[in-house]
């Protein structure tokens, strides 16, 4: 029972790298997204900001997707065995 809870926690932990860019994209689409601009820049809103935010996150933090995918695969395999 305890091992099943551990694998479920790892499964949820593997989903986190995929949900962070979605939440950040929704936040940036509502509040505006300036990209990597440090001076006075024009912010974008809506679908453009959503896509740009996800693209920037994916470009910088792409290894987090690999770690999340490995955690998901391992935890699903272990949960299916039991």
C-alpha positions as a LaTeX table, in Angstrom:
\begin{tabular}{lrrr}
\hline
Residue & $x$ (\AA) & $y$ (\AA) & $z$ (\AA) \\
\hline
Unk1 & 0.00 & 0.00 & 0.00 \\
Unk2 & 2.80 & 2.44 & 0.87 \\
Unk3 & 4.65 & 1.67 & $-2.36$ \\
Unk4 & 1.51 & 2.38 & $-4.39$ \\
Unk5 & 1.19 & 5.79 & $-2.73$ \\
Unk6 & 4.84 & 6.53 & $-3.55$ \\
Unk7 & 4.30 & 5.68 & $-7.23$ \\
Unk8 & 1.15 & 7.81 & $-7.36$ \\
Unk9 & 3.10 & 10.74 & $-5.89$ \\
Unk10 & 5.83 & 10.21 & $-8.50$ \\
Unk11 & 3.17 & 10.12 & $-11.23$ \\
Unk12 & 1.77 & 13.45 & $-10.06$ \\
Unk13 & 5.31 & 14.81 & $-9.81$ \\
Unk14 & 5.92 & 13.75 & $-13.41$ \\
Unk15 & 2.86 & 15.70 & $-14.52$ \\
Unk16 & 4.04 & 18.93 & $-12.89$ \\
Unk17 & 6.52 & 19.93 & $-15.66$ \\
Unk18 & 3.69 & 19.68 & $-18.18$ \\
Unk19 & 1.19 & 21.70 & $-16.15$ \\
Unk20 & 3.51 & 24.58 & $-15.16$ \\
Unk21 & 3.76 & 26.02 & $-18.70$ \\
Unk22 & 0.00 & 25.75 & $-19.17$ \\
Unk23 & $-0.71$ & 27.62 & $-15.95$ \\
Unk24 & 1.98 & 30.20 & $-16.74$ \\
Unk25 & 0.58 & 30.58 & $-20.27$ \\
Unk26 & $-2.93$ & 31.21 & $-18.96$ \\
Unk27 & $-1.57$ & 33.72 & $-16.45$ \\
Unk28 & 0.48 & 35.51 & $-19.11$ \\
Unk29 & $-2.39$ & 35.59 & $-21.58$ \\
Unk30 & $-4.52$ & 37.43 & $-19.01$ \\
Unk31 & $-1.91$ & 39.71 & $-17.44$ \\
Unk32 & 0.37 & 40.23 & $-20.44$ \\
Unk33 & 3.64 & 38.71 & $-21.59$ \\
Unk34 & 6.76 & 40.72 & $-22.36$ \\
Unk35 & 9.14 & 37.86 & $-23.06$ \\
Unk36 & 12.74 & 38.46 & $-22.07$ \\
Unk37 & 12.44 & 42.23 & $-22.31$ \\
Unk38 & 13.98 & 44.12 & $-19.38$ \\
Unk39 & 13.25 & 47.71 & $-20.44$ \\
Unk40 & 9.95 & 49.38 & $-21.26$ \\
Unk41 & 8.42 & 46.97 & $-23.74$ \\
Unk42 & 5.00 & 46.34 & $-25.16$ \\
Unk43 & 3.23 & 43.35 & $-23.67$ \\
Unk44 & 1.21 & 40.89 & $-25.69$ \\
Unk45 & $-2.09$ & 39.43 & $-24.52$ \\
Unk46 & $-4.36$ & 36.55 & $-25.43$ \\
Unk47 & $-3.45$ & 33.55 & $-27.56$ \\
Unk48 & $-0.19$ & 35.10 & $-28.76$ \\
Unk49 & 1.01 & 35.56 & $-25.18$ \\
Unk50 & $-0.12$ & 32.02 & $-24.29$ \\
Unk51 & 1.84 & 30.44 & $-27.14$ \\
Unk52 & 4.91 & 32.63 & $-26.61$ \\
Unk53 & 4.97 & 31.82 & $-22.91$ \\
Unk54 & 4.80 & 28.07 & $-23.52$ \\
Unk55 & 7.42 & 28.31 & $-26.27$ \\
Unk56 & 9.85 & 30.24 & $-24.06$ \\
Unk57 & 9.37 & 27.85 & $-21.14$ \\
Unk58 & 9.85 & 24.85 & $-23.41$ \\
Unk59 & 12.97 & 26.32 & $-24.97$ \\
Unk60 & 14.64 & 27.06 & $-21.63$ \\
Unk61 & 13.38 & 24.20 & $-19.45$ \\
Unk62 & 13.16 & 21.35 & $-21.97$ \\
Unk63 & 15.05 & 18.93 & $-19.66$ \\
Unk64 & 12.16 & 19.15 & $-17.20$ \\
Unk65 & 9.94 & 17.51 & $-19.83$ \\
Unk66 & 12.35 & 14.59 & $-20.07$ \\
Unk67 & 12.46 & 14.12 & $-16.30$ \\
Unk68 & 8.66 & 14.32 & $-16.11$ \\
Unk69 & 8.24 & 11.83 & $-18.94$ \\
Unk70 & 10.62 & 9.36 & $-17.30$ \\
Unk71 & 8.80 & 9.69 & $-13.97$ \\
Unk72 & 5.43 & 9.13 & $-15.65$ \\
Unk73 & 6.62 & 6.07 & $-17.58$ \\
Unk74 & 8.27 & 4.43 & $-14.57$ \\
Unk75 & 5.34 & 5.07 & $-12.24$ \\
Unk76 & 2.78 & 3.80 & $-14.76$ \\
Unk77 & 4.80 & 0.62 & $-15.30$ \\
Unk78 & 5.11 & 0.05 & $-11.56$ \\
Unk79 & 1.41 & 0.76 & $-10.94$ \\
Unk80 & 0.32 & $-1.60$ & $-13.74$ \\
Unk81 & 2.36 & $-4.48$ & $-12.31$ \\
Unk82 & 0.42 & $-4.42$ & $-9.06$ \\
\hline
\end{tabular}
